[in-house]
Amino acid sequence: MSDIVVLNPGVLTMIQDTGRVAAEQYGASRGGALDFRLYSLALRLTETQTANDAVLELISGPVSLVPHDEMLVAVTGANVRTPQGIIPDCTGFWAPANQPLVISRPHKARAYFAVHGGFDVQSVLGGRGTDFRNHFGGFCGRPLKPGDRLPILAGPPPKLPHGRWRHSNLSESPNSSGRLCLRFTWHHSVNNFLPSQRDQFISATYRIDPHSDGMALRLQGTPLKVRHSEDFLSQPVLPGTIQLPPDGNPIVLLAHRGTIGGYPPIGHVIIPDLWRAAQLTPGASLSFAAISLAEARQITRIAYQTLATAATYSTPQQFLDP
């Protein structure tokens, strides 16, 4: 069986997939890759398109890996240094056997490494991703360590010829420079505890708190005053739910959130913007814009259609200048 050896996993590298949506009814966090766009692109570039394929999600760099055999791999969100040269972001390429691949620090917050066939790890509660807070899934339920050997699932022979690379028309980064504006829909009960500050919320600029993680983006800004929050009962929450803790600084829940939340909800960020929000680093600024439910559905439908119909194309190898 083919595998990849981890030489240096960086600060936090773990196996992720599309998440455990079916397990949420049992109280398990959905989890999965936070930037579904780059995750999907990495799979497309390696000709790996089955459900719940496992990839590596990188939070820092450099990360060093050594394939045991020659294999088709891809990195999205970072460059790769090989003995032959530097391979650009969002490229599928043939990695030579027994030669190190050094993945650079992610261009933003996260990068993804995929291999043709996917990583051969056990499915737990319908998902292969790592739930490192509860210590299950992924590789032994934890982030990777030096010396880990990651087995690779066998797949059909790749179509990409040797000596060529695969790119995509989605390879351009989805994150523009400057302040990110997250589109959201209001929660139906927002007027019960935020009756007069809705305008303040959508006109404010927030910064990402350093304590943000895969569970939530914690925001810093002018605090909002919550009315009668002590009367609010816990209720189900989703990735993208905007909550208002007692300190008045909103949080945006991400894929690794719990299934029940006790803070009053302001609204829900649309899924495509949530992928972009997952790439924000501490200190980055963002704002919010309210849209209708019909607009949210239309934007989200188009985003998924774009991912599903994105074309890939092969080019001759052309390494970047060191």
N, C-alpha and C positions, 0 to 999 in steps of 0.2 A: 504493500500500500504506500502511495506517495504521501509525503508530509512536508511541512515547513517548520524549521527550527527558529525559535525566538532567541536572538542574541541580546537585544536591548529593547524592552517594551516601552521605554519612555515612562512618564509619570503615571499615565492611565490609558491603557489599551485593553479593549475587551471585545468579545464576540457579540454581535447584535444581528437582529433580523427585522422583520416587519412588526413584531410584537405579539403579545398573547391576548388578542381581542376577545376570544372565546372564554378566557379564564377570568375575565373581570367580574362575571356573575358570582364567582367564588371569593371575591375580595382580593385577587392577585392584581398587581400593577400590570398595565399593558406593556410598558417598557418598549424596547426596540430602538432602531436607529432614529435619532432625533431629526436629522436632515434627510427626509425620505427622498428628496430630489437627488442628492449626491449618492445616496445608497442605491437608488434605482439605476442611475447612470453607471455606477461601478459594475453592477450586474450585467447591464447591456454591453459594456465594453469587453466583458469576458465571456459573452455568449451564454450567460447563465440566467435563465428566466423562469425557473420553477418557483412555486410559492415558498415563502419562508427560507430563502437561501441565507446562509450565515456568512457574514463578512466581519472584518475588523473595523471598529470605530476607534479612531485615534484622537486623544484630547491634547496631546503634546508631541514633541519630537526633539531630536531624531529618534526613529524607531528602526531597528535593524533586524532583518529576517534573512534566512538562507533556505531556498527551496532545495529539496533533496533531488528532484528531477526537473527537467525543463518543463515549464508550464506557462499557460496564458494567464496573466494577472493584470490588474488595473488599480490605479490610485486616483481618487477624485478628491480635490481640496488640498493637494500638496504635490511637490515634485519628488522625483525618485533619483537617487544617485546610484549608478552601477559602475563596475570596473570599466565599462565601455564609454560612459558619459552620463549626463544628466537628462532624464526623460521628463518631459513637461507634464503638468497637471492634466487630468482627465484624458489619459491615454491607456489603451489596452496594448500590451506588448508581451513578447515571449521572454520570460525570465530564464536565464541560463542555469543549469544545474550547479549546485555547490558553490555559488558565487553570491556574495552578500548584496542585498537590496537595502539601501538606507533611505527611509522616507523622511523628508524634511518636516520641520515644524509646520502644522497646518496654516494655510494662508489666512484663515479666520479662526473659528473656535474648534472646528472638527474636520477630520478627513476620514476617508474610507478606503480600505484595501480589500479587493475581491479576487478570488481565484476561480478559474473555470471548474465547475462542478460543485463549488461551495465547500465549506469546512464540515467535516464529518463529526458532529457533536450530537449528543442525545437530545431529542425533543422532550421537553418537560412542560406539561400543561398546554400543549399545542404550540410551543415556541422553542427556538434554539438560542435565543438571546440570553444575556447575562443579567440576572437580578442579583447584583452584588450586595444589596442591603439584606436580602433574605438568603443569600448564599446558595442559589441553585441556578441551573441553566448554564449556557455558554461552556467554558472550559473550567470544570470543577467549581462552578459558581463563584468565580473570582476574576479580577483583572489578571492579565498575563504576567508571567515572571520569566527571567532569563533561564534558558534551558528547556522551556516548554516545547513539546513537539505537537504540532497541530495536524491531524490527519485530514486528507483531502478526499472527497467523494469522487468516484469515477464518473465521468460524463462522456457523451459522444465526442468524437474527434472534432476539435475546433476548426472552423472554416478559414480563419485568418492565416494567410500564408506566412511562412518564416521570412524574415527580412522586411516585414511591413508592420506598421502600427495601426491601431484602430482609434478613430476619434468620433466625436458626435456633434451634431448641430446644437446640442444643449450644453456644450462644454464651457460656454461663457458663464462666469459666476453670476448667480441670481441676486447677489447682494451689491447694491450700489453704494458708493461712498457717501458719507454724511449721515444725517439722522434717518433712521428707519421709521416709517409710519405703519403701524399695525392696524389693519382693518378689523372691525369687530361688530357684533350685534349685541344690543342691550339685553340684559337678563330681565325677565318679566317682572321680577320683584324689586328692581333697583330703586324705585321711588319710595319703597318702604323704609330704607335706611340711608339713602343718598338723595333727598328730595330737591335740594337746591344747589348741588355742586356738580351736576353733570357737565355743564359748560366748562367748569374749572378743570375737570378731568380731561376732556378732549382738547383743551387748549394748552395743557401742561407739557413740559418736556421732562422726561425721566432719564436717569442713568442706571446702568446695570451694576448692581451691588456685587462685590467680589465673592460673597457667600452664595451666589447663584450656582445651581448644579443641574443635573438631569431631571430633578424633580420639579424645579420652578426657577423662573427668572425673578429675582428679588429686585425691586426698583427703589431708587432714591429720588426724592423730589419734594415739592411742597405737600405736606400731609393733608389728606382729606379727613373731614370730621364725619364719623359714623354715628347715625342716630339709632338708638335702641338695638345695637348689635347683640346685646346680651340675650335678647328674645329670639335670636335666629337659631333655628334647629339645623343640625347637620343634615346634609343631603348629598346625593351623588354628584360627582364632578367629573369633567372630561379634560383631556389635553386641550389647552387653549382657554380654559376657564380663568377669568380674571377675578381674583379674590381681594378683599380689603381687610387686612388684619387690624387689630386694635391701634397700632401705631399710625395708621392712616396712609402708609406706603403700599401701593398695590403689589401683588405678585401675579405672575402669569404661569399657570401650571403647564408642565411639559409631559412627555410620555411616561416618565418614571414616577408620576404622582400617585398618591393613594386613590382609592375609588370613592372615598367619602371625605367631604370637607366641612369644616365647622365655621369658616369665615364667610361673611356675606359676599355673594357674587355680584360683580358689576356687569359682566357680559362674557362673551366668548370670542376669542380671536379665530379668524378663519384659518383653515388648515394650511393653505399655501404660504400664508404669512408666518405661520408658526414654524415652518421649515426654515424660513429666513431668520426668525428670531433665535433659533437654536444656534446660529452662527455668530451671535453677538458676544463680544468679549467684555470683561469688566471695564467699566468706564465709558462704554459706548452709550450713545443717547438714542432715545426713541420717543415716539408720540403715538397717539391713538386717533383713529377716524371711525365714526359710527356709520354703518351702512345697513341697508335693509336685509331681511332674511332672503328675499328673492335674489338680490345682488350677490350675497354670500354664496348661495347655491350655484349661481351662474359662474362666478369666478373659480370656485372649487372644481366644478365640472370641467371647465376649460383647462385648468392646471393638470388634472389627471389625464385628460385626452392628449395633452401635449406630451406628457411623459410616455404614454402608451404608443404614440405614433412617431416618436423621435427617431430619426434615421441615423445610422452610423456609416462611416466610410473609412477605407483603409488608405494609408499613405506610406511612402518609403520612410525608413528610419531617418530622423534628423535630430541629433542630440543638441541640447542647449549648450551655450558657452558656459564654462565653469565659472 
